[in-house]
Amino acid sequence: MTTGILQQEPLTSSYSFVGQSDEAAQLEYQVKWPTNQLYEPVQYMEPYRRILREMEELLLDCLEDNWDGYRARGASIESYECAQRFILSLPIQWLNPEVAVDPDGEFSFDWFGVRGALLTISVGPSGQLTYAGRFGAARAHGLELLSEGIPKEILSCLARLT
């Protein structure tokens, strides 16, 4: 019979294993491997959590009308919910936008790329994505709907930032 002890190291996600036999070493691998694999999604989600926290703070700060002192509409709960869906649908490499609430209460995201490239996307309460981008001499703008994932036109604009 093989006995092993798996214990989590304080304040970390790593584990130590105490065992002496070949069977204990195999048991260590079988126990630690899934544990390490489970931690990877937690690390993967951190950029999403960071932006979602920032959005929540903005929602609370801008919920009331006139939040900016210039008669801006309060942040729209519906826009906030659609903006959450938008962010959670983005590929991880694009999780670096500046986040803001527009004077009309919609959430907006700004990306700054190389050589002055810029993309702004405003998320409306019905899932409409209004976008405008400048990529050197080229320009792009339009309106798309957030339905099943990010529209290809938006992904194309994001790719042009590099």
Beta strands, then each sheet from edge to edge (+ up, - down):
strand 1: 5-8
strand 2: 15-18
strand 3: 98-101
strand 4: 107-112
strand 5: 118-123
strand 6: 128-135
strand 7: 138-145
sheet 1: 1+ 2-
sheet 2: 3+ 4- 5+ 6- 7+
end
